[in-house]
Amino acid sequence: MEKVTARAGKAAEGKRAKELFMDYGIYVILAAMIVFFTVQKPNFLTISNILLILRTSSVLGIACVGMFFVLIVAGIDISVSMNMYISAVVGGTLLNNMGMPLIVCFIASCLCGLVIGAINGFFVTKVKIVPFIVTLATYSVARGMALFLTNQQMMFLDNKVMGLASAKFLGISAFVFIFLAVVIIAHIVLTCTQFGRQLYACGNNLQGANKMGINGPRTVWFAYMICGTLCGIAGMLSACNLGVINPNFSQGDEFVVISSSIIGGASLFGGKGRVFPGAIIGIVMVQAIINGLTMIGASAYVYTIFRGVIIFLAVMVDSIKFSGEIR
């Protein structure tokens, strides 16, 4: 009897240890990498560099918030980076060629992102095509359209963008406050509204949500539209930050956005995740590592390896954590 009790106790301890690793293991790994960068480059944790990390995190962080909506309904959007690209090109074209005010360019970028999100949502919910395939196709189409519109040339934006790019409040970039505003609004929508509860319900069990009277397909469609709209904002902000749109604009950022969202608590299985503080934690951690690699002069190939390792670890932990759940 004592042996059985001892084995049960060891099993319980092992289960608790596994849960702790699943919840905090990846944070320990990333924290260890941050310590490594600090040892290599003491100025890694200076105020100026931290503010730089927050600024660079803010643009992709907005796209990360959009990805949360899609992941919560058990979807995925591979097209986020090229959505940012084509949206930035549309906004930049209006700015350069038509002299439109910057706010109009942002609205146009949002509408462009919204259209791409609506297309993704339509084929996922109405045509019933796997989200990965749909968004992979729109990724390719959006990139092709952006390259066509720019004739595969660099687009230098009008000096109007410099005002926004250099704007600060209390020494902190305006981009950070825009990101925080998006996070707060998204958090309120997800936690305090009926629509937010419907999103989680659809992510946990779409058929059950439909039986409860929730219009599942419409809810999922709206999630993709929100993601697309936020990508449009992120794309134009990124263009303003850089002052130029080149043919490789935001390429590969989809992996950063997806891995950051999963690290921040969203699940590929749906029905999980809190934008606040998840989106902030996820994107800041990943951007901090990228910043550290840059500071130590890592090879360009290391970035590709890093993206692959991070997304593998995030997906592996997510899969192990929720593999036993019945949906």
Buried (B, 14 or more C-beta within 10 A) or exposed (E): EEEEEEEEEEEEEEEEEEEEBBEEEBEEBBEEBBEBBBEEBEEBBEEEBBBBBBBBBBBBBBBBBBBBBBBBBBBBBBBBBBBBBBBBBBBBBBBBEEEBEBEBBBBBBBBBBBBBBBBBBBBBBEEEBEBEEBBBBBBEBBBEBBBEBBEEEEBBBBEBBEEBBEEEEEEBBBBBBBBBEBBEEBBEBBEEEEBBBBBBBBBBBBEEBBEEEBBBBEBBBBBBBBBBBBBBBBBBBBBBBBBEBBBEBBEEBBBBBBBBBBBBBBBBBBBBBBBBEBBBBBBBBBBBBBBBBEBEEBEEEEBEEBBEEBBEBBBEBBEEBBEEEEE
